[in-house]
Amino acid sequence: VWASALALAQAPPEPPKPGPEHKKLEYFLGTWKTEGEIKANPYMPAGKSVTTQRYTLGPGGFFVECLSEGQMPTTHSIMAYDSHAKVYTSYYASSVGLVGAATGSVNGNTWTWMVEDKFAGKAFKGRTTVTVKSASQLTAKYEYLDPNGSYVTITEGTATKIAP
């Protein structure tokens, strides 16, 4: 009885803390204005796009949430680091029914996300490359994998942080 009372009196273990991989996601926190060019493609007409993306840190600091609104469909996404698989992950859904997931890696100032999208009854793969230019600017390019096995650029542009 005495041993069990002593065990109950001990403090519970500390909750886990985000590691350095989780902290890398904090680069994106804040509000960003993105300006890009949409290339002619089978999914949407060519043109310009302007969006606002608001990134916030999720409870516990293990993930980042994003709300993207503007000329492109409204999209909600979550980015996290999967410490078991040792890979970044992203899950998203948009106001036009696009849903998908991506796995990512970071090498220096370049983030590469391998994307699996589902839209209008079709599944397709793609790649998003994000290059950090400074604390408040990045470039991004999204390419889809065509049936011939080649990556074709759909959108590319620049994002500038406009608020912390």
C-alpha positions in Angstrom: 0.0 0.0 0.0 2.8 2.4 0.9 4.6 1.8 -2.4 1.5 2.5 -4.4 0.8 5.7 -2.5 4.4 6.9 -3.2 3.9 6.1 -6.9 0.7 8.1 -7.1 2.4 11.1 -5.4 5.1 11.4 -8.1 4.6 14.1 -10.7 3.3 13.1 -14.1 5.9 13.1 -16.9 6.4 16.3 -18.9 4.5 16.5 -22.1 6.7 16.2 -25.3 8.2 19.4 -26.7 8.6 20.3 -30.4 12.0 19.4 -31.8 14.1 21.4 -34.2 12.3 19.9 -37.2 9.0 21.2 -35.8 10.6 24.6 -35.2 11.5 24.9 -38.9 7.8 25.2 -39.7 7.6 28.4 -37.7 9.3 30.2 -40.6 5.9 30.3 -42.3 4.0 31.9 -39.3 2.3 35.1 -40.2 0.3 36.6 -43.1 1.7 36.3 -46.6 0.6 37.9 -49.8 1.3 35.6 -52.8 1.4 36.7 -56.4 1.7 34.2 -59.1 1.2 33.2 -62.7 -1.0 30.3 -63.6 0.2 28.5 -66.8 -2.3 27.1 -69.2 -3.1 23.5 -68.1 -5.9 20.9 -68.2 -7.3 22.0 -64.8 -7.6 25.8 -65.0 -7.1 28.7 -67.5 -3.9 30.7 -67.6 -3.8 34.0 -65.7 -2.5 35.8 -62.6 -3.4 34.9 -59.0 -3.2 36.9 -55.8 -3.9 35.2 -52.5 -3.5 35.8 -48.8 -2.2 33.0 -46.6 -2.5 33.1 -42.8 -0.3 30.6 -41.0 -0.8 30.0 -37.3 1.0 27.7 -34.8 -1.2 24.8 -33.6 -1.6 24.0 -30.0 1.5 22.4 -28.5 3.7 23.8 -31.3 3.8 20.6 -33.3 2.0 21.8 -36.5 1.1 24.9 -38.5 -2.3 25.6 -39.9 -2.9 27.7 -43.0 -6.0 29.4 -44.5 -5.4 30.6 -48.1 -8.0 32.9 -49.7 -8.1 35.0 -52.8 -8.4 34.4 -56.5 -7.5 30.7 -56.1 -9.9 28.4 -54.2 -10.0 28.9 -50.5 -7.8 26.2 -49.0 -7.3 24.9 -45.4 -4.1 23.0 -44.7 -2.0 21.6 -41.9 1.8 21.1 -42.1 3.6 19.0 -39.5 6.7 17.0 -38.9 6.2 13.3 -38.5 8.9 12.3 -36.1 8.2 8.6 -36.5 8.5 8.6 -40.4 11.1 11.4 -40.3 9.3 13.4 -42.9 7.2 16.6 -43.1 3.6 16.1 -44.0 0.8 18.3 -45.3 -2.9 17.7 -45.6 -5.3 20.1 -47.3 -8.8 20.6 -48.7 -10.2 23.4 -50.9 -13.5 25.1 -51.6 -13.7 23.4 -55.0 -13.2 19.9 -53.8 -9.5 19.5 -54.2 -8.1 17.3 -51.4 -4.6 16.0 -51.0 -1.6 15.1 -49.0 2.1 15.7 -49.4 5.3 14.6 -47.9 8.1 17.1 -47.7 11.8 17.6 -47.0 13.9 20.6 -46.5 17.5 21.0 -47.8 19.1 24.3 -46.9 16.6 27.0 -48.0 14.6 24.7 -50.3 11.4 22.8 -49.3 10.3 20.1 -51.6 6.8 18.6 -51.3 5.7 15.5 -53.2 2.0 15.9 -53.7 -0.9 13.5 -54.2 -4.0 15.4 -55.2 -7.6 14.3 -55.8 -9.8 16.5 -57.9 -12.9 16.1 -60.1 -12.8 12.3 -59.8 -9.2 12.0 -60.7 -6.0 11.4 -58.8 -2.7 12.9 -59.8 0.8 13.5 -58.5 2.8 16.7 -58.3 5.6 18.5 -56.7 5.8 21.9 -55.0 9.1 23.6 -54.5 9.4 26.4 -52.0 12.6 28.4 -51.9 13.2 30.7 -48.9 14.8 34.0 -50.2 14.7 35.9 -46.9 12.8 36.1 -43.6 9.9 37.7 -45.4 10.1 36.4 -49.0 9.9 33.0 -50.8 9.2 31.7 -54.2 7.0 28.7 -55.0 6.4 26.5 -58.0 3.8 23.7 -58.4 4.2 21.1 -61.1 2.1 18.1 -61.9 3.3 14.8 -63.2 1.9 14.3 -66.7 1.0 10.9 -68.2 4.4 10.8 -69.9 6.2 11.0 -66.5 7.4 14.6 -66.9 6.7 17.5 -64.5 4.8 20.3 -66.0 4.6 23.7 -64.3 1.1 24.9 -63.4 1.8 27.8 -61.1 4.8 29.8 -59.9 5.1 33.0 -58.0 6.4 34.9 -55.0 5.1 35.3 -51.4 5.9 38.3 -49.2 5.2 38.3 -45.5 3.0 41.3 -44.7 2.3 40.7 -41.0 3.9 38.6 -38.3 
